[in-house]
């Protein structure tokens, strides 16, 4: 029997599914930290797909227009998302700090 397995069995018996979820979550975190769950994303290292969006000032954003010229930060957020709302001042600060420095910031 594996060391600690008796403790795990009693934990599962007492707390059931909650314990299984916690143990599973810890295992996933451990495996990720150990580098065993990191898979290369198929888009890593490739150009972003071109997108075209309407802007609030009646202009438009064509991502391809920035290719080779600007660093583009697209911040996808929603009004119902508290972390998104908390991040807006940070994104606004980045836009302010990098204004005129070949950095384009858009909130989507």
Biopython code that builds the backbone (N, CA, C, O; Angstrom):
import numpy as np
from Bio.PDB.StructureBuilder import StructureBuilder

atoms = [
    (1, "UNK", "N", (0.837, -1.179, 0.000)),
    (1, "UNK", "CA", (0.000, 0.000, 0.000)),
    (1, "UNK", "C", (0.887, 1.250, 0.000)),
    (1, "UNK", "O", (1.919, 1.271, 0.672)),
    (2, "UNK", "N", (0.510, 2.257, -0.722)),
    (2, "UNK", "CA", (1.283, 3.493, -0.787)),
    (2, "UNK", "C", (1.218, 4.244, 0.534)),
    (2, "UNK", "O", (0.203, 4.236, 1.230)),
    (3, "UNK", "N", (2.335, 4.894, 0.860)),
    (3, "UNK", "CA", (2.365, 5.693, 2.092)),
    (3, "UNK", "C", (1.303, 6.775, 2.012)),
    (3, "UNK", "O", (1.183, 7.454, 0.992)),
    (4, "UNK", "N", (0.552, 6.936, 3.052)),
    (4, "UNK", "CA", (-0.473, 7.971, 3.107)),
    (4, "UNK", "C", (-1.803, 7.557, 2.512)),
    (4, "UNK", "O", (-2.779, 8.300, 2.610)),
    (5, "UNK", "N", (-1.863, 6.373, 1.888)),
    (5, "UNK", "CA", (-3.123, 5.973, 1.246)),
    (5, "UNK", "C", (-4.218, 5.710, 2.277)),
    (5, "UNK", "O", (-5.393, 5.935, 1.989)),
    (6, "UNK", "N", (-3.860, 5.242, 3.467)),
    (6, "UNK", "CA", (-4.853, 5.028, 4.527)),
    (6, "UNK", "C", (-5.459, 6.360, 4.933)),
    (6, "UNK", "O", (-6.666, 6.470, 5.152)),
    (7, "UNK", "N", (-4.588, 7.387, 5.030)),
    (7, "UNK", "CA", (-5.081, 8.726, 5.369)),
    (7, "UNK", "C", (-6.016, 9.248, 4.289)),
    (7, "UNK", "O", (-7.050, 9.843, 4.593)),
    (8, "UNK", "N", (-5.651, 9.023, 3.009)),
    (8, "UNK", "CA", (-6.504, 9.465, 1.905)),
    (8, "UNK", "C", (-7.854, 8.745, 1.939)),
    (8, "UNK", "O", (-8.899, 9.360, 1.725)),
    (9, "UNK", "N", (-7.820, 7.448, 2.207)),
    (9, "UNK", "CA", (-9.079, 6.693, 2.258)),
    (9, "UNK", "C", (-9.996, 7.230, 3.346)),
    (9, "UNK", "O", (-11.200, 7.371, 3.128)),
    (10, "UNK", "N", (-9.436, 7.532, 4.522)),
    (10, "UNK", "CA", (-10.279, 8.062, 5.601)),
    (10, "UNK", "C", (-10.771, 9.464, 5.259)),
    (10, "UNK", "O", (-11.881, 9.845, 5.630)),
    (11, "UNK", "N", (-9.945, 10.229, 4.553)),
    (11, "UNK", "CA", (-10.348, 11.574, 4.119)),
    (11, "UNK", "C", (-11.529, 11.479, 3.153)),
    (11, "UNK", "O", (-12.503, 12.221, 3.281)),
    (12, "UNK", "N", (-11.436, 10.558, 2.183)),
    (12, "UNK", "CA", (-12.518, 10.387, 1.224)),
    (12, "UNK", "C", (-13.779, 9.872, 1.902)),
    (12, "UNK", "O", (-14.887, 10.291, 1.568)),
    (13, "UNK", "N", (-13.604, 8.956, 2.861)),
    (13, "UNK", "CA", (-14.756, 8.387, 3.565)),
    (13, "UNK", "C", (-15.492, 9.479, 4.337)),
    (13, "UNK", "O", (-16.722, 9.505, 4.371)),
    (14, "UNK", "N", (-14.718, 10.393, 4.965)),
    (14, "UNK", "CA", (-15.334, 11.435, 5.790)),
    (14, "UNK", "C", (-15.898, 12.583, 4.957)),
    (14, "UNK", "O", (-16.990, 13.075, 5.240)),
    (15, "UNK", "N", (-15.162, 13.013, 3.934)),
    (15, "UNK", "CA", (-15.566, 14.209, 3.188)),
    (15, "UNK", "C", (-16.056, 13.921, 1.772)),
    (15, "UNK", "O", (-16.559, 14.829, 1.110)),
    (16, "UNK", "N", (-15.928, 12.707, 1.297)),
    (16, "UNK", "CA", (-16.485, 12.301, 0.014)),
    (16, "UNK", "C", (-15.968, 13.074, -1.180)),
    (16, "UNK", "O", (-14.761, 13.238, -1.357)),
    (17, "UNK", "N", (-16.893, 13.546, -1.994)),
    (17, "UNK", "CA", (-16.572, 14.206, -3.251)),
    (17, "UNK", "C", (-15.735, 15.456, -3.054)),
    (17, "UNK", "O", (-14.858, 15.742, -3.869)),
    (18, "UNK", "N", (-15.983, 16.202, -1.997)),
    (18, "UNK", "CA", (-15.211, 17.416, -1.740)),
    (18, "UNK", "C", (-13.727, 17.091, -1.621)),
    (18, "UNK", "O", (-12.891, 17.786, -2.198)),
    (19, "UNK", "N", (-13.399, 16.056, -0.889)),
    (19, "UNK", "CA", (-12.002, 15.648, -0.725)),
    (19, "UNK", "C", (-11.411, 15.203, -2.059)),
    (19, "UNK", "O", (-10.260, 15.515, -2.368)),
    (20, "UNK", "N", (-12.201, 14.474, -2.849)),
    (20, "UNK", "CA", (-11.710, 14.011, -4.150)),
    (20, "UNK", "C", (-11.407, 15.188, -5.065)),
    (20, "UNK", "O", (-10.404, 15.173, -5.779)),
    (21, "UNK", "N", (-12.249, 16.192, -5.053)),
    (21, "UNK", "CA", (-12.027, 17.368, -5.878)),
    (21, "UNK", "C", (-10.767, 18.111, -5.430)),
    (21, "UNK", "O", (-9.968, 18.545, -6.260)),
    (22, "UNK", "N", (-10.597, 18.254, -4.132)),
    (22, "UNK", "CA", (-9.422, 18.954, -3.615)),
    (22, "UNK", "C", (-8.146, 18.191, -3.957)),
    (22, "UNK", "O", (-7.178, 18.780, -4.438)),
    (23, "UNK", "N", (-8.143, 16.894, -3.713)),
    (23, "UNK", "CA", (-6.957, 16.082, -4.018)),
    (23, "UNK", "C", (-6.670, 16.116, -5.518)),
    (23, "UNK", "O", (-5.516, 16.241, -5.927)),
    (24, "UNK", "N", (-7.711, 16.006, -6.334)),
    (24, "UNK", "CA", (-7.528, 16.080, -7.779)),
    (24, "UNK", "C", (-6.972, 17.420, -8.214)),
    (24, "UNK", "O", (-6.095, 17.481, -9.076)),
    (25, "UNK", "N", (-7.473, 18.489, -7.627)),
    (25, "UNK", "CA", (-6.982, 19.823, -7.954)),
    (25, "UNK", "C", (-5.522, 20.002, -7.584)),
    (25, "UNK", "O", (-4.743, 20.578, -8.343)),
    (26, "UNK", "N", (-5.161, 19.505, -6.417)),
    (26, "UNK", "CA", (-3.757, 19.587, -5.989)),
    (26, "UNK", "C", (-2.876, 18.783, -6.938)),
    (26, "UNK", "O", (-1.776, 19.218, -7.280)),
    (27, "UNK", "N", (-3.347, 17.624, -7.362)),
    (27, "UNK", "CA", (-2.576, 16.798, -8.296)),
    (27, "UNK", "C", (-2.371, 17.514, -9.629)),
    (27, "UNK", "O", (-1.277, 17.478, -10.192)),
    (28, "UNK", "N", (-3.413, 18.160, -10.133)),
    (28, "UNK", "CA", (-3.301, 18.899, -11.393)),
    (28, "UNK", "C", (-2.301, 20.039, -11.252)),
    (28, "UNK", "O", (-1.468, 20.251, -12.134)),
    (29, "UNK", "N", (-2.380, 20.768, -10.152)),
    (29, "UNK", "CA", (-1.433, 21.874, -9.925)),
    (29, "UNK", "C", (-0.005, 21.339, -9.859)),
    (29, "UNK", "O", (0.905, 21.915, -10.455)),
    (30, "UNK", "N", (0.192, 20.234, -9.132)),
    (30, "UNK", "CA", (1.531, 19.639, -9.028)),
    (30, "UNK", "C", (2.051, 19.232, -10.406)),
    (30, "UNK", "O", (3.190, 19.541, -10.756)),
    (31, "UNK", "N", (1.221, 18.540, -11.187)),
    (31, "UNK", "CA", (1.656, 18.094, -12.509)),
    (31, "UNK", "C", (1.954, 19.267, -13.433)),
    (31, "UNK", "O", (2.893, 19.209, -14.227)),
    (32, "UNK", "N", (1.159, 20.339, -13.333)),
    (32, "UNK", "CA", (1.408, 21.519, -14.160)),
    (32, "UNK", "C", (2.737, 22.158, -13.770)),
    (32, "UNK", "O", (3.551, 22.494, -14.631)),
    (33, "UNK", "N", (2.949, 22.322, -12.457)),
    (33, "UNK", "CA", (4.196, 22.926, -11.981)),
    (33, "UNK", "C", (5.401, 22.079, -12.371)),
    (33, "UNK", "O", (6.479, 22.615, -12.626)),
    (34, "UNK", "N", (5.226, 20.770, -12.418)),
    (34, "UNK", "CA", (6.316, 19.878, -12.786)),
    (34, "UNK", "C", (6.562, 19.871, -14.299)),
    (34, "UNK", "O", (7.505, 19.240, -14.777)),
    (35, "UNK", "N", (5.710, 20.575, -15.042)),
    (35, "UNK", "CA", (5.881, 20.663, -16.487)),
    (35, "UNK", "C", (5.288, 19.494, -17.255)),
    (35, "UNK", "O", (5.510, 19.359, -18.458)),
    (36, "UNK", "N", (4.537, 18.655, -16.566)),
    (36, "UNK", "CA", (3.991, 17.470, -17.222)),
    (36, "UNK", "C", (2.676, 17.723, -17.946)),
    (36, "UNK", "O", (2.247, 16.888, -18.743)),
    (37, "UNK", "N", (2.033, 18.843, -17.692)),
    (37, "UNK", "CA", (0.758, 19.138, -18.352)),
    (37, "UNK", "C", (0.877, 20.265, -19.374)),
    (37, "UNK", "O", (-0.112, 20.630, -20.010)),
    (38, "UNK", "N", (2.037, 20.800, -19.532)),
    (38, "UNK", "CA", (2.192, 21.934, -20.460)),
    (38, "UNK", "C", (2.311, 21.424, -21.882)),
    (38, "UNK", "O", (3.270, 20.740, -22.238)),
    (39, "UNK", "N", (1.350, 21.760, -22.664)),
    (39, "UNK", "CA", (1.348, 21.399, -24.072)),
    (39, "UNK", "C", (1.564, 22.673, -24.875)),
    (39, "UNK", "O", (1.002, 23.715, -24.539)),
    (40, "UNK", "N", (2.358, 22.609, -25.917)),
    (40, "UNK", "CA", (2.522, 23.813, -26.725)),
    (40, "UNK", "C", (1.202, 24.160, -27.412)),
    (40, "UNK", "O", (0.530, 23.291, -27.967)),
    (41, "UNK", "N", (0.848, 25.424, -27.367)),
    (41, "UNK", "CA", (-0.377, 25.862, -28.026)),
    (41, "UNK", "C", (-0.128, 25.886, -29.531)),
    (41, "UNK", "O", (0.933, 26.328, -29.971)),
    (42, "UNK", "N", (-1.087, 25.421, -30.327)),
    (42, "UNK", "CA", (-0.860, 25.361, -31.777)),
    (42, "UNK", "C", (-0.658, 26.733, -32.416)),
    (42, "UNK", "O", (-0.117, 26.812, -33.518)),
    (43, "UNK", "N", (-1.077, 27.820, -31.756)),
    (43, "UNK", "CA", (-0.908, 29.159, -32.334)),
    (43, "UNK", "C", (0.357, 29.855, -31.835)),
    (43, "UNK", "O", (0.701, 30.930, -32.326)),
    (44, "UNK", "N", (1.059, 29.252, -30.856)),
    (44, "UNK", "CA", (2.256, 29.894, -30.301)),
    (44, "UNK", "C", (3.283, 30.125, -31.401)),
    (44, "UNK", "O", (3.609, 29.224, -32.174)),
    (45, "UNK", "N", (3.782, 31.350, -31.451)),
    (45, "UNK", "CA", (4.808, 31.704, -32.425)),
    (45, "UNK", "C", (4.263, 32.077, -33.789)),
    (45, "UNK", "O", (5.027, 32.401, -34.698)),
    (46, "UNK", "N", (2.952, 32.033, -33.938)),
    (46, "UNK", "CA", (2.337, 32.372, -35.223)),
    (46, "UNK", "C", (1.660, 33.731, -35.127)),
    (46, "UNK", "O", (1.313, 34.193, -34.040)),
    (47, "UNK", "N", (1.480, 34.352, -36.264)),
    (47, "UNK", "CA", (0.825, 35.659, -36.305)),
    (47, "UNK", "C", (-0.630, 35.532, -35.846)),
    (47, "UNK", "O", (-1.286, 34.519, -36.089)),
    (48, "UNK", "N", (-1.110, 36.564, -35.191)),
    (48, "UNK", "CA", (-2.509, 36.602, -34.778)),
    (48, "UNK", "C", (-3.387, 36.657, -36.021)),
    (48, "UNK", "O", (-3.004, 37.262, -37.023)),
    (49, "UNK", "N", (-4.550, 36.039, -35.968)),
    (49, "UNK", "CA", (-5.454, 36.146, -37.115)),
    (49, "UNK", "C", (-5.943, 37.580, -37.252)),
    (49, "UNK", "O", (-6.095, 38.293, -36.260)),
    (50, "UNK", "N", (-6.184, 37.992, -38.479)),
    (50, "UNK", "CA", (-6.677, 39.351, -38.684)),
    (50, "UNK", "C", (-8.108, 39.457, -38.164)),
    (50, "UNK", "O", (-8.940, 38.582, -38.400)),
    (51, "UNK", "N", (-8.369, 40.538, -37.457)),
    (51, "UNK", "CA", (-9.731, 40.818, -37.010)),
    (51, "UNK", "C", (-10.073, 42.238, -37.410)),
    (51, "UNK", "O", (-9.202, 43.103, -37.501)),
    (52, "UNK", "N", (-11.320, 42.458, -37.642)),
    (52, "UNK", "CA", (-11.825, 43.790, -37.942)),
    (52, "UNK", "C", (-12.956, 44.077, -36.982)),
    (52, "UNK", "O", (-13.915, 43.309, -36.902)),
    (53, "UNK", "N", (-12.855, 45.184, -36.247)),
    (53, "UNK", "CA", (-13.858, 45.567, -35.261)),
    (53, "UNK", "C", (-14.252, 47.020, -35.457)),
    (53, "UNK", "O", (-13.441, 47.845, -35.878)),
    (54, "UNK", "N", (-15.498, 47.321, -35.148)),
    (54, "UNK", "CA", (-15.961, 48.709, -35.150)),
    (54, "UNK", "C", (-15.547, 49.354, -33.834)),
    (54, "UNK", "O", (-15.650, 48.735, -32.775)),
    (55, "UNK", "N", (-15.083, 50.581, -33.900)),
    (55, "UNK", "CA", (-14.686, 51.319, -32.704)),
    (55, "UNK", "C", (-15.798, 52.268, -32.289)),
    (55, "UNK", "O", (-16.653, 52.619, -33.102)),
    (56, "UNK", "N", (-15.792, 52.684, -31.036)),
    (56, "UNK", "CA", (-16.838, 53.569, -30.521)),
    (56, "UNK", "C", (-16.842, 54.941, -31.195)),
    (56, "UNK", "O", (-17.878, 55.606, -31.234)),
    (57, "UNK", "N", (-15.703, 55.367, -31.723)),
    (57, "UNK", "CA", (-15.635, 56.681, -32.367)),
    (57, "UNK", "C", (-15.966, 56.604, -33.860)),
    (57, "UNK", "O", (-15.566, 57.474, -34.634)),
    (58, "UNK", "N", (-16.695, 55.562, -34.259)),
    (58, "UNK", "CA", (-17.103, 55.302, -35.641)),
    (58, "UNK", "C", (-15.947, 54.888, -36.544)),
    (58, "UNK", "O", (-16.137, 54.734, -37.751)),
    (59, "UNK", "N", (-14.757, 54.707, -35.988)),
    (59, "UNK", "CA", (-13.640, 54.187, -36.759)),
    (59, "UNK", "C", (-13.686, 52.671, -36.755)),
    (59, "UNK", "O", (-14.666, 52.064, -36.323)),
    (60, "UNK", "N", (-12.620, 52.075, -37.239)),
    (60, "UNK", "CA", (-12.553, 50.622, -37.222)),
    (60, "UNK", "C", (-11.133, 50.178, -36.902)),
    (60, "UNK", "O", (-10.167, 50.896, -37.158)),
    (61, "UNK", "N", (-11.030, 49.008, -36.349)),
    (61, "UNK", "CA", (-9.749, 48.396, -36.053)),
    (61, "UNK", "C", (-9.556, 47.260, -37.025)),
    (61, "UNK", "O", (-10.385, 46.352, -37.096)),
    (62, "UNK", "N", (-8.488, 47.297, -37.765)),
    (62, "UNK", "CA", (-8.083, 46.200, -38.624)),
    (62, "UNK", "C", (-6.715, 45.781, -38.106)),
    (62, "UNK", "O", (-5.729, 46.491, -38.304)),
    (63, "UNK", "N", (-6.653, 44.644, -37.451)),
    (63, "UNK", "CA", (-5.419, 44.216, -36.801)),
    (63, "UNK", "C", (-4.251, 44.138, -37.780)),
    (63, "UNK", "O", (-3.111, 44.402, -37.399)),
    (64, "UNK", "N", (-4.517, 43.782, -39.025)),
    (64, "UNK", "CA", (-3.455, 43.677, -40.028)),
    (64, "UNK", "C", (-2.771, 45.021, -40.274)),
    (64, "UNK", "O", (-1.618, 45.052, -40.705)),
    (65, "UNK", "N", (-3.462, 46.134, -40.007)),
    (65, "UNK", "CA", (-2.852, 47.456, -40.200)),
    (65, "UNK", "C", (-1.689, 47.692, -39.241)),
    (65, "UNK", "O", (-0.835, 48.539, -39.504)),
    (66, "UNK", "N", (-1.647, 46.954, -38.135)),
    (66, "UNK", "CA", (-0.590, 47.127, -37.137)),
    (66, "UNK", "C", (0.587, 46.185, -37.354)),
    (66, "UNK", "O", (1.612, 46.321, -36.686)),
    (67, "UNK", "N", (0.462, 45.246, -38.264)),
    (67, "UNK", "CA", (1.478, 44.224, -38.478)),
    (67, "UNK", "C", (2.832, 44.849, -38.812)),
    (67, "UNK", "O", (2.952, 45.603, -39.778)),
    (68, "UNK", "N", (3.830, 44.537, -38.026)),
    (68, "UNK", "CA", (5.182, 45.037, -38.249)),
    (68, "UNK", "C", (5.410, 46.458, -37.781)),
    (68, "UNK", "O", (6.516, 46.982, -37.916)),
    (69, "UNK", "N", (4.365, 47.105, -37.222)),
    (69, "UNK", "CA", (4.503, 48.497, -36.795)),
    (69, "UNK", "C", (4.334, 48.665, -35.298)),
    (69, "UNK", "O", (5.138, 49.343, -34.658)),
    (70, "UNK", "N", (3.312, 48.065, -34.736)),
    (70, "UNK", "CA", (2.943, 48.319, -33.345)),
    (70, "UNK", "C", (2.833, 47.022, -32.551)),
    (70, "UNK", "O", (2.589, 45.944, -33.093)),
    (71, "UNK", "N", (3.023, 47.174, -31.256)),
    (71, "UNK", "CA", (2.619, 46.135, -30.323)),
    (71, "UNK", "C", (1.147, 46.414, -30.037)),
    (71, "UNK", "O", (0.781, 47.550, -29.735)),
    (72, "UNK", "N", (0.307, 45.397, -30.129)),
    (72, "UNK", "CA", (-1.129, 45.581, -29.929)),
    (72, "UNK", "C", (-1.567, 44.798, -28.686)),
    (72, "UNK", "O", (-1.318, 43.599, -28.564)),
    (73, "UNK", "N", (-2.225, 45.514, -27.772)),
    (73, "UNK", "CA", (-2.806, 44.890, -26.586)),
    (73, "UNK", "C", (-4.315, 44.919, -26.755)),
    (73, "UNK", "O", (-4.929, 45.986, -26.788)),
    (74, "UNK", "N", (-4.911, 43.725, -26.862)),
    (74, "UNK", "CA", (-6.370, 43.606, -26.917)),
    (74, "UNK", "C", (-6.814, 43.111, -25.546)),
    (74, "UNK", "O", (-6.461, 42.003, -25.141)),
    (75, "UNK", "N", (-7.573, 43.914, -24.840)),
    (75, "UNK", "CA", (-8.067, 43.539, -23.519)),
    (75, "UNK", "C", (-9.538, 43.170, -23.655)),
    (75, "UNK", "O", (-10.396, 44.038, -23.819)),
    (76, "UNK", "N", (-9.819, 41.867, -23.585)),
    (76, "UNK", "CA", (-11.199, 41.389, -23.673)),
    (76, "UNK", "C", (-11.796, 41.404, -22.272)),
    (76, "UNK", "O", (-11.255, 40.782, -21.358)),
    (77, "UNK", "N", (-12.905, 42.110, -22.101)),
    (77, "UNK", "CA", (-13.506, 42.262, -20.777)),
    (77, "UNK", "C", (-15.022, 42.312, -20.899)),
    (77, "UNK", "O", (-15.576, 42.441, -21.990)),
    (78, "UNK", "N", (-15.674, 42.205, -19.745)),
    (78, "UNK", "CA", (-17.136, 42.274, -19.700)),
    (78, "UNK", "C", (-17.551, 43.043, -18.448)),
    (78, "UNK", "O", (-16.864, 42.993, -17.428)),
    (79, "UNK", "N", (-18.652, 43.740, -18.525)),
    (79, "UNK", "CA", (-19.117, 44.533, -17.386)),
    (79, "UNK", "C", (-19.500, 43.659, -16.199)),
    (79, "UNK", "O", (-19.427, 44.120, -15.060)),
    (80, "UNK", "N", (-19.908, 42.410, -16.429)),
    (80, "UNK", "CA", (-20.328, 41.519, -15.353)),
    (80, "UNK", "C", (-19.155, 40.798, -14.694)),
    (80, "UNK", "O", (-19.359, 40.028, -13.755)),
    (81, "UNK", "N", (-17.934, 41.033, -15.168)),
    (81, "UNK", "CA", (-16.740, 40.309, -14.704)),
    (81, "UNK", "C", (-15.934, 41.182, -13.741)),
    (81, "UNK", "O", (-15.236, 42.092, -14.189)),
    (82, "UNK", "N", (-16.012, 40.927, -12.412)),
    (82, "UNK", "CA", (-15.274, 41.766, -11.457)),
    (82, "UNK", "C", (-13.769, 41.851, -11.723)),
    (82, "UNK", "O", (-13.221, 42.951, -11.655)),
    (83, "UNK", "N", (-13.062, 40.737, -12.027)),
    (83, "UNK", "CA", (-11.633, 40.889, -12.318)),
    (83, "UNK", "C", (-11.370, 41.736, -13.564)),
    (83, "UNK", "O", (-10.371, 42.451, -13.643)),
    (84, "UNK", "N", (-12.284, 41.645, -14.537)),
    (84, "UNK", "CA", (-12.137, 42.469, -15.746)),
    (84, "UNK", "C", (-12.241, 43.949, -15.386)),
    (84, "UNK", "O", (-11.433, 44.765, -15.829)),
    (85, "UNK", "N", (-13.248, 44.282, -14.578)),
    (85, "UNK", "CA", (-13.435, 45.684, -14.180)),
    (85, "UNK", "C", (-12.262, 46.173, -13.353)),
    (85, "UNK", "O", (-11.842, 47.322, -13.494)),
    (86, "UNK", "N", (-11.725, 45.320, -12.490)),
    (86, "UNK", "CA", (-10.574, 45.713, -11.678)),
    (86, "UNK", "C", (-9.343, 45.953, -12.544)),
    (86, "UNK", "O", (-8.489, 46.767, -12.193)),
    (87, "UNK", "N", (-9.244, 45.254, -13.669)),
    (87, "UNK", "CA", (-8.093, 45.397, -14.546)),
    (87, "UNK", "C", (-8.143, 46.607, -15.449)),
    (87, "UNK", "O", (-7.116, 47.003, -15.999)),
    (88, "UNK", "N", (-9.316, 47.208, -15.618)),
    (88, "UNK", "CA", (-9.439, 48.347, -16.536)),
    (88, "UNK", "C", (-8.500, 49.505, -16.200)),
    (88, "UNK", "O", (-7.884, 50.053, -17.114)),
    (89, "UNK", "N", (-8.360, 49.906, -14.928)),
    (89, "UNK", "CA", (-7.406, 50.997, -14.641)),
    (89, "UNK", "C", (-5.962, 50.624, -14.988)),
    (89, "UNK", "O", (-5.173, 51.492, -15.363)),
    (90, "UNK", "N", (-5.618, 49.355, -14.867)),
    (90, "UNK", "CA", (-4.265, 48.926, -15.233)),
    (90, "UNK", "C", (-4.056, 49.062, -16.730)),
    (90, "UNK", "O", (-3.025, 49.563, -17.179)),
    (91, "UNK", "N", (-5.042, 48.614, -17.502)),
    (91, "UNK", "CA", (-4.952, 48.719, -18.955)),
    (91, "UNK", "C", (-4.930, 50.188, -19.380)),
    (91, "UNK", "O", (-4.188, 50.565, -20.287)),
    (92, "UNK", "N", (-5.744, 51.011, -18.721)),
    (92, "UNK", "CA", (-5.740, 52.445, -19.024)),
    (92, "UNK", "C", (-4.371, 53.056, -18.716)),
    (92, "UNK", "O", (-3.889, 53.911, -19.457)),
    (93, "UNK", "N", (-3.751, 52.615, -17.624)),
    (93, "UNK", "CA", (-2.412, 53.098, -17.287)),
    (93, "UNK", "C", (-1.384, 52.699, -18.331)),
    (93, "UNK", "O", (-0.509, 53.492, -18.680)),
    (94, "UNK", "N", (-1.485, 51.467, -18.834)),
    (94, "UNK", "CA", (-0.577, 51.015, -19.893)),
    (94, "UNK", "C", (-0.775, 51.873, -21.134)),
    (94, "UNK", "O", (0.194, 52.307, -21.757)),
    (95, "UNK", "N", (-2.038, 52.119, -21.493)),
    (95, "UNK", "CA", (-2.331, 52.953, -22.670)),
    (95, "UNK", "C", (-1.738, 54.344, -22.494)),
    (95, "UNK", "O", (-1.172, 54.901, -23.434)),
    (96, "UNK", "N", (-1.861, 54.903, -21.310)),
    (96, "UNK", "CA", (-1.316, 56.238, -21.032)),
    (96, "UNK", "C", (0.214, 56.232, -21.078)),
    (96, "UNK", "O", (0.825, 57.096, -21.707)),
    (97, "UNK", "N", (0.826, 55.253, -20.407)),
    (97, "UNK", "CA", (2.288, 55.195, -20.326)),
    (97, "UNK", "C", (2.958, 54.966, -21.675)),
    (97, "UNK", "O", (4.078, 55.424, -21.900)),
    (98, "UNK", "N", (2.277, 54.258, -22.571)),
    (98, "UNK", "CA", (2.883, 53.925, -23.862)),
    (98, "UNK", "C", (2.297, 54.728, -25.018)),
    (98, "UNK", "O", (2.553, 54.410, -26.180)),
    (99, "UNK", "N", (1.531, 55.744, -24.724)),
    (99, "UNK", "CA", (0.968, 56.580, -25.793)),
    (99, "UNK", "C", (2.112, 57.175, -26.621)),
    (99, "UNK", "O", (3.068, 57.722, -26.072)),
    (100, "UNK", "N", (2.001, 57.061, -27.930)),
    (100, "UNK", "CA", (3.016, 57.611, -28.821)),
    (100, "UNK", "C", (4.268, 56.756, -28.933)),
    (100, "UNK", "O", (5.267, 57.207, -29.495)),
    (101, "UNK", "N", (4.241, 55.532, -28.413)),
    (101, "UNK", "CA", (5.422, 54.671, -28.426)),
    (101, "UNK", "C", (5.192, 53.378, -29.215)),
    (101, "UNK", "O", (5.693, 52.323, -28.828)),
    (102, "UNK", "N", (4.453, 53.449, -30.295)),
    (102, "UNK", "CA", (4.168, 52.288, -31.141)),
    (102, "UNK", "C", (3.496, 51.144, -30.387)),
    (102, "UNK", "O", (3.771, 49.970, -30.636)),
    (103, "UNK", "N", (2.615, 51.510, -29.466)),
    (103, "UNK", "CA", (1.802, 50.530, -28.735)),
    (103, "UNK", "C", (0.341, 50.950, -28.899)),
    (103, "UNK", "O", (-0.025, 52.090, -28.613)),
    (104, "UNK", "N", (-0.480, 50.016, -29.362)),
    (104, "UNK", "CA", (-1.912, 50.283, -29.515)),
    (104, "UNK", "C", (-2.673, 49.443, -28.508)),
    (104, "UNK", "O", (-2.454, 48.235, -28.409)),
    (105, "UNK", "N", (-3.566, 50.076, -27.758)),
    (105, "UNK", "CA", (-4.339, 49.389, -26.725)),
    (105, "UNK", "C", (-5.816, 49.512, -27.053)),
    (105, "UNK", "O", (-6.323, 50.612, -27.273)),
    (106, "UNK", "N", (-6.506, 48.371, -27.086)),
    (106, "UNK", "CA", (-7.932, 48.354, -27.379)),
    (106, "UNK", "C", (-8.655, 47.528, -26.327)),
    (106, "UNK", "O", (-8.197, 46.442, -25.971)),
    (107, "UNK", "N", (-9.772, 48.027, -25.829)),
    (107, "UNK", "CA", (-10.653, 47.267, -24.950)),
    (107, "UNK", "C", (-11.771, 46.697, -25.777)),
    (107, "UNK", "O", (-12.444, 47.430, -26.502)),
    (108, "UNK", "N", (-11.984, 45.400, -25.683)),
    (108, "UNK", "CA", (-13.006, 44.733, -26.495)),
    (108, "UNK", "C", (-14.060, 44.159, -25.577)),
    (108, "UNK", "O", (-15.022, 43.551, -26.046)),
]
sb = StructureBuilder()
sb.init_structure("model")
sb.init_model(0)
sb.init_chain("A")
sb.init_seg("    ")
for serial, (resi, resn, name, xyz) in enumerate(atoms, 1):
    if name == "N":
        sb.init_residue(resn, " ", resi, " ")
    sb.init_atom(name, np.array(xyz, "f"), 0.0, 1.0, " ", f" {name:<3s}", serial, name[0])
structure = sb.get_structure()
